[in-house]
Amino acid sequence: MIRVLVADDEALMRTGIRLVLEHADDLTVVAEAGNGAEAVAACRGQDIDVALLDIQMPVKDGIAAAEDIARVSPRTKVVMLTAFGEDRSVTRALRVGATGFLLKDTGPAELIRSVRAAATGEPVLAPRITRRLLERHLLSAQEADTARHRTDLLTPAERDVLRLLGEGLSNAEIAQRLHLSASTVKAHVGRILTRTGCANRVQAAVLAHDAGLLAD
């Protein structure tokens, strides 16, 4: 079973998400939280596979909670729940280690699929705002240079894989695009994360954009 935490300051939203997820045989909501501090405490106190966190919460917001959860429960994958247009908050969330983000109006089937994907470490990026987020993400010249320096540590093959990660492709899709085996792609991704210091695939995707790889 995939064990899920739902954190939102609106009780109705938490109830709705719980009802959707528990229609799936392999998902169970084991904890709820009304603010970020409660979410961190829940992850510290029990085994949570995926934490769904609203970005805007009292006491401790979702971004601060995500950063704390990364410390107290590194195995927990964090997915942020966001309203359309909260681009800056989403960028901050990805940088503190969130696996991805979903819009609050995500449909039931997509919500279930996304929680399953997050549990396996796959990025969860709402298609409607992923491209907008990347296009509007502004970097200073120094930050861009730092990103390029990090990717300079990669081999040409690893840079190709990173570029496709930045486009949101899965391992299987990357393997097909580059005519590689899935195991080879998985090995490349592991080395990319280690060499660039990225915590997960989503941070690697942001790095690919920061370094200008998507324009290649």
Secondary structure, 3 states (H helix, E strand, C coil): CEEEEEECCCHHHHHHHHHHHCCCCCEEEEEEECCHHHHHHHHHHCCCCEEEEECCCCCCCHHHHHHHHHHHCCCCEEEEEECCCCHHHHHHHHHCCCCEEEECCCCHHHHHHHHHHHHCCCCEECHHHHHHHHHHCCCCHHHHHHHHHHHCCCCHHHHHHHHHHHCCCCHHHHHHHHCCCHHHHHHHHHHHHHHHCCCCHHHHHHHHHHCCHHHC
